[in-house]
Amino acid sequence: MPKTTSTERDPLHFFRKLHYSPGELARIRQIVRPSGRAIYLPYDQFIEHDCRHLDAESDAGNVDYIMKLAIDAGFNAVAFHYGISKRFWTKYDGQIPLILKINGKTSFPSQANPISSYTSWVEDAVRLSAAAIGYTMYYGTPRQDEDLPQLAAVRKKCDEYGLPLIVWAYPRGEAVDKKGGKDSSYALESAARMATEMGASIIKSNLPKPAKQDYFDNPGVPDYYKKVERELLTLPPKEQKIERARRIVKAASGVPVLFSGGEEIDEALLKENATACLEGGCFGFIFGRNIWKRPYKTAMMLTEKLAAILDKTPLPKL
């Protein structure tokens, strides 16, 4: 490991503890800040959420606007599906790295048995010179017999090409709903661990939310996680968020964790959540709607504040 002075930080700090191939590390260097952390701008939501984001205060439906915002605000990468990557991202001649999102689903079918199917291939990412692959894994879906082999095939191709694999570790489906829900620490910790087991280079997670009373009355929730939740609920709100984030980072067993912003929330809450996730030991953020749905000037100022928090927070010991 290269030595650093007290004023320097190792950009690959989060990737030193575990084994990463030379190809992975070369590409990871493209999408990491000098401070050792990262902030990415995902724009895959028009597949996942249909076109409801067209009514944003910003010019959210205009990909050139998204590219300008990402470049001007200093994001470390954008996450696009293939069509947007080929028609728009390539126009900007490598001004910002690309994470190619290669699977997705629409909002029309029932969400009881979800699967995020291929929208493009790892080879497409190679031809586009993408820095990484993005893949959504629906942990707990009744269709895991399709989802997990599909992810394993993607991981195998990523290994062949030396591409980092960023796994969106999302609990989803009727089985998850029956056992406490997709926002519980139980589900999100388990999903993060599954992403590690599947070979993720980086894991994207959501910050868990506190459980309600029906969680403790639910026979499907293991006694262990009922005990964990009771203990978490005794903490003050901010400390509780830190501990929930820390538990997901721990569940990932050393694989760097990005936290998403989730649904649109106000600036104060977004910054509070971001600070808690950093104090919990996360690698960085992948914030989409909470950035690009805001007016340009507001989004720029907010990103500047988030970047300052990222770069000033000390790196955790690994």
RASUL-V90576 format. One record per run of one state. SS is the DSSP state (2 for helix, 1 for strand, 0 for the rest). FROM is the first residue (numbers start at 1). LEN is the number of residues. If there is no record, write none. Layout:
# RASUL-V90576
ss: <SS SS>
from: <FROM FROM>
len: <LEN LEN>
This chain:
# RASUL-V90576
ss: <0 2 0 2 0 1 0 2 0 2 0 2 0 1 0 2 0 2 0 1 0 1 0 1 0 2 0 1 0 2 0 1 0 2 0 2 0 1 0 2 0 2 0 2 0 1 0 2 0 1 0 2 0 2 0>
from: <1 13 16 22 32 38 43 45 49 52 56 63 74 77 81 82 88 89 93 98 102 103 105 117 119 122 129 132 140 144 162 164 172 174 178 185 198 202 206 213 217 223 234 237 252 256 261 267 280 284 287 289 293 296 313>
len: <12 3 6 10 6 5 2 4 3 4 7 11 3 4 1 6 1 4 5 4 1 2 12 2 3 7 3 8 4 18 2 8 2 4 7 13 4 4 7 4 6 11 3 15 4 5 6 13 4 3 2 4 3 17 6>
